[in-house]
Every structure is written in C-alpha cells, then in structure tokens.
Amino acid sequence: LMGMQAAIEQAMKSHEILSISDPQTLAHVLTAGVQSSLNDPRLLISYEPSALEAPQQAPALANLSREELLAQMQRNIHHEVLEGNVGYLRVDDLPGQEVLSELGEFLVTHIWKQLMATSSLVLDLRHCTGGHVSGIPYVISYLNPGNTVMHVDTIYDRPSNTTTEIWTLPKVLGERYSAEKDVIVLTSGRTGGVAEDIAYILKQMRRAIVVGERTEGGALDLQKLRIGQSNFFLTVPVSRSLGPLGGGGQTWEGSGVLPCVGTPAEQALEKALAILTLRRALPGVVLRLQEALQDYYTLVDRVPGLLHHLASMDYSAVVSEEDLVTKLNAGLQAVSEDPRLLVRATGPRETSSGPEAGPNDSPEATPEVPKEEDARRALVGSVFQV
C-alpha cells in the first residue's frame, strides 16, 4: 500500500476524474487506477445503485435442509469411470467442512467407492471458480497416501489479523487413493481461489500432474465492501495463502498455477488421457528394457547396476515419450559410462517378427554391386580413400 495515499490525493485533485458524470465510467476509471497502482488485477470498483447492501459471499448453510445440501452437492460434483478404467471427478464448487461432515457418508458410498477401483484419476477443476477453504484438507487427504498428517498451507486473514494452518486429516471415511495410482488435475484460465490452492498443493507435493491452462491467480476470499454511503463497492481480497509447500514465500495468488503440461482447456481431458495411456505402458517398457540389457548388453558386469537404476528411477514427472527417452538415456549412460547405450522412440511399425522382434530387426538394406565400371568406382570411392 506504499504510495497509495498520495495516489488517492492526486486523484481527488484531478479535475479530469472529478468531471466524469457517468458513474459506470467512473467505476471503470477508478478500477484501472487502483489495479495499476497496486499491480493487483483482483481489485475491482463497481457501481451498483440497486444494491441495498454489500451482497453476502455465501448462503447461510445452516438454513439449508439435508436434502437441499444434497441437491447443491449433486449440482457441483460429477463423476464417472472413463475408458481404460480412468476415474473422472469434476468439482465446480468445493463444499466446506460443515457440508462435507454432514454428507461425508453419502459422498463415500455413492462417489468415492466407485472411483477407488479405478487405475488412475482425473480431477477436473476447469470450471471451479470458488469454494470453501475448510474443504481443502478433505480433497488433499484422500489423495495423500498413508495416515501421516502434513502441513500443506497457512492462510492469513486480514480482517481478523489471524493465521490458520491447513493440515491433512489423520483419518478419513473410507479409503485413501493409492499412491501407486496417477492423478491428473485439469485447470483453465477460469480456475480460481480454492481450486487453485488445491492444484498448487498437489503439484508441490508431486502427487498430481497439472494439465491445461495457467489458472486465474485469484484469491481465497474476496469481499465486496460499500464505499462510504455511496452506491460504489470495492471488491478486495481479504485473505491469502502463505504457501509453506512453495518455499520462499512463493504462492499462486496473482500469478496463477502454471500447469506441468500446457494445453487449451477444452483439450485438457484428451491430453490427460493420452498421458495416462503412456504412463500405463511405463512398467512394460521398463521391463522390456531390463530384459534386453540382461540378454544382449556386452558389458555384463554393469548390467546389475543398470537393472537396479531402471527399477528405482523416479518416473513421476514423465508425461511424454520425449521425457521418457531423455530420462532413460541420461540415467543409463551415467550408470554404464557408455555413450553407445541409447534408447530412442519410434512410431509403430510392422515386421515379420511382430512387435517383439529382436534388436537388429531393421538392418539397413545392403546395396547391390553395380555392373557398370563407373558406378563400381563411385561405390568403392564412397567407402575407401586411397
């Protein structure tokens, strides 16, 4: 806020601003001024003559019946099992602790049990623009393996000048999603607030691959405040994530969450399914590499070290064939100290021996020896220099 007082006083002395008679235009001018002065696009000044008071940010959940809460939940949460036994969970608005505690049994029985049997999970937050901070531990906890508690965020609230630590839950209803199964989070430029925090935490934990667009860079909690007795309102972030997982005080607010794999939001699900297909094939690829090294590699004394390296390598960040080839080559050549050891990706090809053909199934064709003298000399000249 340094320098803001001077900026306000300068604006008050400006006849250009004071002479704006249209309140909507004035609201736009003031918004541009505040956003540029504070370098924060989340600040907004609006003119709302019909508003009797600043609107509430959320309905009073205590006044809703269980049936109404259930209907609200079903509108905002969708799930299905896609081809390849991929679980799909779309959350458009994250409920808070109050609702999740009330409807936890229903969620586990009708949604989570079906997703538990899947081989991988896609968490779709592309349409999630809001939610409740108290719901964050529930999402993270079901994807956090084991019963160990983890400190994942600290939230600072300006009006009360308090901080709240967010930890994963020591126990959950039902089961947690296995750490051996891949999780992909889908994001868009509209993904905001609580959804951004979830995507950020799962990315920093290395528990999920984020696919899609850079998120909005919004705020965990926005409040709309009436300016004096006027019909102008200021929308302002009143709490922020201190992001203990990010290190160095870095968070997603303002800048957004950068995806691991950038792609237009409408193509994010298709891209995620392609990544999961590749990752399903990873164990088979590693096994065939181990078999090939064991059966063919001439430096026999180095084979045990190579097999161990392949088995213990971290493949969590592999999202493309190029990633896999680069990682394998760097690792195998470092362990073997042999630059001839090379893995490369090729497209599908048909051979008489099928896909399991040996290492020399594609030799270069031997050129025929030409009959003409000049051609013979040219061929010899291309091989020997006398």
C-alpha positions as CSV (number, residue, x, y, z in Angstrom):
1,L,0.0,0.0,0.0
2,M,3.1,2.3,0.0
3,G,2.3,5.4,-2.0
4,M,-1.4,4.7,-2.2
5,Q,-2.4,7.7,-0.1
6,A,-0.5,10.0,-2.4
7,A,-2.2,8.4,-5.4
8,I,-5.6,8.9,-3.9
9,E,-4.9,12.5,-3.1
10,Q,-3.7,13.1,-6.6
11,A,-6.9,11.5,-8.0
12,M,-9.0,13.8,-5.7
13,K,-7.3,16.9,-7.1
14,S,-7.7,15.7,-10.7
15,H,-10.5,17.7,-12.4
16,E,-10.4,15.1,-15.2
17,I,-11.6,12.3,-12.9
18,L,-14.0,14.5,-10.9
19,S,-15.7,15.7,-14.1
20,I,-16.8,12.2,-15.1
21,S,-20.5,12.3,-14.8
22,D,-21.4,8.7,-15.7
23,P,-20.9,6.6,-12.6
24,Q,-20.2,3.4,-14.5
25,T,-17.4,5.1,-16.4
26,L,-16.1,6.5,-13.2
27,A,-16.1,2.9,-11.7
28,H,-14.0,1.7,-14.7
29,V,-11.5,4.6,-14.4
30,L,-11.1,4.0,-10.6
31,T,-10.7,0.3,-11.1
32,A,-7.9,0.8,-13.7
33,G,-6.2,3.3,-11.4
34,V,-6.3,1.1,-8.3
35,Q,-5.2,-2.1,-10.2
36,S,-2.3,-0.3,-11.9
37,S,-1.2,1.5,-8.6
38,L,-1.2,-1.7,-6.6
39,N,-0.4,-4.1,-9.5
40,D,-3.3,-6.3,-8.5
41,P,-5.9,-7.3,-11.1
42,R,-8.2,-8.7,-8.4
43,L,-9.2,-5.3,-7.1
44,L,-12.5,-4.1,-8.6
45,I,-14.6,-1.0,-8.1
46,S,-18.2,-1.3,-9.2
47,Y,-21.3,0.9,-9.3
48,E,-24.4,-0.9,-8.1
49,P,-27.3,1.5,-7.5
50,S,-29.8,-1.4,-6.9
51,A,-27.8,-2.9,-4.1
52,L,-29.2,-2.1,-0.7
53,E,-26.1,-3.6,1.0
54,A,-23.0,-5.4,0.1
55,P,-24.0,-8.9,-1.1
56,Q,-23.1,-11.9,1.1
57,Q,-20.4,-14.1,-0.3
58,A,-22.1,-17.4,0.5
59,P,-25.6,-18.5,1.5
60,A,-26.2,-19.5,5.2
61,L,-25.7,-23.2,5.0
62,A,-27.2,-23.7,8.5
63,N,-30.6,-22.7,7.0
64,L,-30.5,-25.4,4.3
65,S,-32.0,-28.8,4.9
66,R,-30.1,-32.0,4.3
67,E,-32.0,-32.5,1.0
68,E,-31.1,-29.0,-0.2
69,L,-27.5,-29.6,0.7
70,L,-27.5,-32.8,-1.2
71,A,-29.1,-31.2,-4.3
72,Q,-26.5,-28.5,-4.2
73,M,-23.7,-31.1,-3.9
74,Q,-25.0,-33.1,-6.9
75,R,-25.1,-29.9,-9.0
76,N,-21.5,-29.1,-8.3
77,I,-19.9,-32.6,-8.2
78,H,-20.0,-35.1,-11.1
79,H,-18.2,-38.4,-11.5
80,E,-17.8,-41.3,-14.0
81,V,-15.5,-44.1,-15.0
82,L,-13.9,-43.5,-18.4
83,E,-12.4,-45.9,-20.9
84,G,-9.3,-47.6,-19.6
85,N,-10.6,-47.6,-16.0
86,V,-9.8,-43.9,-15.6
87,G,-11.8,-42.2,-12.8
88,Y,-13.2,-38.8,-13.6
89,L,-14.2,-36.3,-10.8
90,R,-15.4,-32.9,-11.8
91,V,-15.8,-30.3,-9.0
92,D,-17.4,-27.0,-9.9
93,D,-17.7,-25.6,-6.3
94,L,-15.9,-27.0,-3.3
95,P,-18.1,-27.5,-0.2
96,G,-16.8,-26.6,3.2
97,Q,-16.2,-28.7,6.3
98,E,-19.7,-28.3,7.5
99,V,-21.3,-29.8,4.4
100,L,-18.6,-32.4,3.9
101,S,-19.1,-33.6,7.5
102,E,-22.9,-33.8,7.1
103,L,-22.8,-35.6,3.7
104,G,-19.5,-37.5,4.1
105,E,-21.1,-40.9,4.2
106,F,-23.1,-40.2,1.1
107,L,-20.0,-39.0,-0.8
108,V,-18.0,-42.0,0.1
109,T,-20.8,-44.5,-0.7
110,H,-22.1,-43.0,-4.0
111,I,-19.0,-41.4,-5.5
112,W,-15.7,-42.3,-3.8
113,K,-16.2,-46.1,-3.7
114,Q,-16.7,-46.2,-7.5
115,L,-13.5,-44.1,-8.1
116,M,-11.4,-46.1,-5.6
117,A,-11.5,-49.1,-8.0
118,T,-10.1,-47.1,-10.9
119,S,-6.4,-47.3,-12.1
120,S,-5.9,-43.5,-12.3
121,L,-7.9,-40.4,-11.5
122,V,-8.6,-37.1,-13.3
123,L,-9.7,-34.3,-11.0
124,D,-11.4,-31.7,-13.3
125,L,-11.2,-28.1,-11.8
126,R,-11.5,-26.3,-15.1
127,H,-15.0,-24.9,-14.1
128,C,-14.3,-24.4,-10.4
129,T,-14.2,-20.7,-9.7
130,G,-14.9,-20.8,-5.9
131,G,-15.4,-22.8,-2.8
132,H,-14.6,-23.0,0.9
133,V,-11.1,-23.1,2.4
134,S,-12.2,-25.6,5.0
135,G,-12.9,-28.1,2.2
136,I,-9.2,-28.2,1.1
137,P,-8.0,-30.8,3.7
138,Y,-10.6,-33.3,2.6
139,V,-9.5,-33.3,-1.1
140,I,-5.8,-33.4,-0.3
141,S,-6.2,-36.0,2.4
142,Y,-8.0,-38.6,0.2
143,L,-5.1,-38.2,-2.3
144,N,-2.4,-38.2,0.4
145,P,-1.2,-41.8,1.0
146,G,-1.0,-43.1,4.5
147,N,-2.2,-41.8,7.7
148,T,0.6,-39.3,8.2
149,V,-0.6,-35.7,8.6
150,M,1.1,-33.0,6.5
151,H,1.1,-29.2,6.8
152,V,0.0,-28.1,3.3
153,D,-0.8,-24.4,3.7
154,T,-1.2,-21.4,6.0
155,I,-4.0,-18.9,5.4
156,Y,-3.7,-15.3,6.6
157,D,-7.0,-13.4,7.2
158,R,-6.6,-9.6,7.2
159,P,-9.9,-8.5,8.9
160,S,-9.2,-10.7,11.9
161,N,-5.4,-10.5,11.6
162,T,-5.2,-14.3,12.2
163,T,-3.5,-17.2,10.5
164,T,-4.9,-20.6,10.1
165,E,-2.8,-23.7,9.3
166,I,-4.2,-26.3,7.0
167,W,-3.2,-29.9,7.7
168,T,-4.2,-33.2,6.1
169,L,-6.6,-35.3,8.1
170,P,-5.2,-38.1,10.2
171,K,-8.2,-40.3,9.3
172,V,-10.8,-40.3,6.5
173,L,-14.1,-42.0,5.9
174,G,-13.5,-44.9,3.5
175,E,-10.1,-45.4,1.9
176,R,-7.4,-43.1,0.5
177,Y,-6.5,-43.2,-3.2
178,S,-3.4,-45.4,-3.6
179,A,0.0,-43.6,-4.0
180,E,0.7,-46.1,-6.9
181,K,-2.1,-44.6,-9.0
182,D,-1.6,-41.5,-11.1
183,V,-3.6,-38.3,-10.5
184,I,-4.1,-35.6,-13.1
185,V,-5.6,-32.2,-12.3
186,L,-7.2,-30.2,-15.1
187,T,-7.2,-26.4,-15.0
188,S,-8.3,-23.5,-17.1
189,G,-7.9,-19.7,-17.0
190,R,-11.2,-19.6,-15.0
191,T,-9.9,-22.0,-12.3
192,G,-9.8,-19.7,-9.2
193,G,-9.4,-19.4,-5.5
194,V,-9.7,-22.6,-3.5
195,A,-9.4,-24.7,-6.7
196,E,-6.1,-23.0,-7.4
197,D,-4.8,-23.8,-3.9
198,I,-5.7,-27.5,-4.4
199,A,-3.9,-27.6,-7.8
200,Y,-0.9,-25.8,-6.3
201,I,-0.7,-28.1,-3.2
202,L,-1.0,-31.3,-5.2
203,K,1.6,-30.1,-7.7
204,Q,4.1,-29.1,-5.0
205,M,3.5,-32.5,-3.2
206,R,4.3,-34.1,-6.5
207,R,1.1,-36.0,-6.1
208,A,-0.6,-34.8,-9.3
209,I,0.3,-33.7,-12.9
210,V,-1.4,-30.4,-13.7
211,V,-2.7,-30.3,-17.3
212,G,-4.4,-27.3,-19.0
213,E,-4.1,-23.5,-18.8
214,R,-2.4,-21.2,-16.2
215,T,-5.1,-20.6,-13.5
216,E,-6.7,-17.2,-12.8
217,G,-4.4,-16.1,-10.0
218,G,-7.3,-15.1,-7.9
219,A,-7.8,-15.0,-4.1
220,L,-9.0,-17.5,-1.5
221,D,-11.6,-15.0,-0.1
222,L,-13.0,-11.8,-1.8
223,Q,-15.3,-9.4,0.0
224,K,-17.4,-6.6,-1.5
225,L,-17.4,-3.5,0.6
226,R,-19.6,-0.5,0.3
227,I,-17.5,2.7,-0.2
228,G,-19.0,5.2,2.4
229,Q,-22.7,5.8,1.8
230,S,-22.4,5.7,-1.9
231,N,-23.5,3.1,-4.5
232,F,-19.9,2.2,-5.2
233,F,-18.4,-1.0,-4.0
234,L,-14.8,-2.2,-3.6
235,T,-14.2,-5.9,-4.2
236,V,-10.9,-6.8,-2.4
237,P,-9.0,-9.9,-1.4
238,V,-9.1,-10.3,2.4
239,S,-7.1,-13.4,2.9
240,R,-4.1,-15.0,1.3
241,S,-2.2,-18.3,1.1
242,L,1.3,-18.2,2.6
243,G,2.1,-21.4,0.8
244,P,4.5,-23.4,3.0
245,L,5.0,-26.0,0.3
246,G,6.2,-23.5,-2.2
247,G,9.2,-22.3,-0.3
248,G,10.5,-18.7,-0.3
249,G,7.0,-17.3,0.3
250,Q,6.0,-18.0,-3.3
251,T,2.3,-18.7,-3.9
252,W,-0.1,-18.9,-6.8
253,E,-2.0,-15.7,-5.9
254,G,-1.7,-13.1,-8.6
255,S,0.4,-15.2,-10.9
256,G,-1.8,-18.4,-11.1
257,V,-0.7,-22.0,-11.1
258,L,1.5,-22.9,-14.0
259,P,0.5,-26.3,-15.5
260,C,3.0,-29.1,-15.9
261,V,1.6,-29.7,-19.4
262,G,0.2,-26.6,-21.1
263,T,-2.7,-27.1,-23.4
264,P,-6.0,-25.3,-24.2
265,A,-8.6,-26.0,-21.5
266,E,-11.1,-27.7,-24.0
267,Q,-8.3,-30.2,-25.0
268,A,-7.1,-30.8,-21.4
269,L,-9.1,-34.0,-20.8
270,E,-8.0,-35.5,-24.1
271,K,-4.3,-34.7,-23.3
272,A,-4.7,-36.1,-19.8
273,L,-6.0,-39.4,-21.1
274,A,-3.1,-39.6,-23.6
275,I,-0.6,-39.0,-20.7
276,L,-2.3,-41.7,-18.6
277,T,-2.1,-44.2,-21.6
278,L,1.7,-43.6,-21.8
279,R,2.1,-43.9,-18.0
280,R,0.1,-47.2,-18.0
281,A,2.7,-48.5,-20.5
282,L,5.7,-47.4,-18.4
283,P,6.1,-50.7,-16.4
284,G,6.1,-52.8,-19.5
285,V,8.7,-50.5,-21.2
286,V,11.0,-50.7,-18.2
287,L,10.6,-54.5,-18.0
288,R,11.5,-55.0,-21.7
289,L,14.5,-52.7,-21.3
290,Q,15.7,-54.7,-18.4
291,E,15.3,-58.0,-20.4
292,A,17.1,-56.5,-23.4
293,L,20.0,-55.4,-21.2
294,Q,20.2,-58.7,-19.5
295,D,20.1,-60.7,-22.7
296,Y,22.2,-58.5,-25.0
297,Y,24.4,-56.0,-23.3
298,T,28.1,-56.9,-23.8
299,L,29.4,-55.2,-20.6
300,V,28.0,-57.9,-18.3
301,D,29.5,-56.5,-15.1
302,R,27.5,-53.3,-15.5
303,V,24.1,-55.0,-16.0
304,P,23.1,-55.3,-12.3
305,G,23.7,-51.6,-11.7
306,L,21.6,-50.7,-14.8
307,L,18.8,-53.0,-13.8
308,H,18.7,-51.5,-10.3
309,H,18.8,-48.0,-11.7
310,L,15.8,-48.7,-14.0
311,A,13.8,-50.2,-11.2
312,S,14.5,-47.3,-8.7
313,M,14.2,-44.4,-11.2
314,D,11.5,-41.8,-10.4
315,Y,9.1,-41.7,-13.4
316,S,6.6,-39.3,-11.7
317,A,7.3,-36.4,-14.0
318,V,7.2,-38.3,-17.2
319,V,4.4,-37.0,-19.4
320,S,5.6,-37.7,-22.9
321,E,7.7,-40.2,-24.9
322,E,10.3,-37.4,-25.3
323,D,10.5,-37.1,-21.5
324,L,10.9,-40.8,-21.1
325,V,13.7,-41.1,-23.7
326,T,15.6,-38.2,-22.3
327,K,15.4,-39.6,-18.8
328,L,16.3,-43.1,-19.7
329,N,19.3,-42.1,-21.8
330,A,20.7,-39.7,-19.2
331,G,20.3,-42.4,-16.5
332,L,21.6,-45.4,-18.4
333,Q,24.6,-43.6,-19.9
334,A,25.6,-42.1,-16.5
335,V,25.4,-45.5,-14.7
336,S,27.1,-47.5,-17.5
337,E,29.5,-44.8,-18.6
338,D,28.8,-45.9,-22.1
339,P,27.6,-43.4,-24.6
340,R,26.7,-46.2,-27.0
341,L,23.8,-47.2,-24.8
342,L,20.9,-45.4,-26.4
343,V,17.1,-45.5,-26.2
344,R,15.0,-44.0,-28.9
345,A,11.3,-43.7,-29.5
346,T,9.9,-44.9,-32.9
347,G,6.5,-44.9,-34.3
348,P,4.5,-48.2,-34.6
349,R,5.9,-50.4,-37.3
350,E,5.1,-53.8,-38.7
351,T,7.8,-56.5,-39.1
352,S,7.6,-60.2,-39.9
353,S,8.6,-60.9,-36.4
354,G,5.9,-58.7,-34.9
355,P,6.3,-56.0,-32.1
356,E,8.7,-58.3,-30.1
357,A,11.3,-58.5,-32.8
358,G,15.0,-58.5,-31.7
359,P,17.3,-55.5,-31.6
360,N,18.5,-55.9,-35.2
361,D,15.1,-56.3,-36.9
362,S,15.6,-53.2,-39.1
363,P,19.0,-53.5,-40.7
364,E,19.9,-51.2,-43.5
365,A,19.5,-52.9,-46.9
366,T,22.8,-53.9,-48.4
367,P,23.3,-52.0,-51.7
368,E,23.7,-54.2,-54.8
369,V,27.1,-54.1,-56.6
370,P,26.5,-52.3,-59.8
371,K,27.8,-53.8,-63.1
372,E,28.9,-50.5,-64.8
373,E,32.6,-49.7,-64.3
374,D,32.0,-46.0,-63.4
375,A,29.3,-46.9,-60.9
376,R,31.6,-49.6,-59.3
377,R,34.4,-47.0,-59.0
378,A,31.9,-44.5,-57.4
379,L,30.8,-47.1,-54.9
380,V,34.4,-48.0,-53.9
381,G,35.3,-44.3,-53.7
382,S,32.4,-43.7,-51.3
383,V,33.9,-46.3,-48.9
384,F,37.7,-46.2,-49.3
385,Q,40.1,-43.3,-49.8
386,V,43.4,-44.3,-51.3
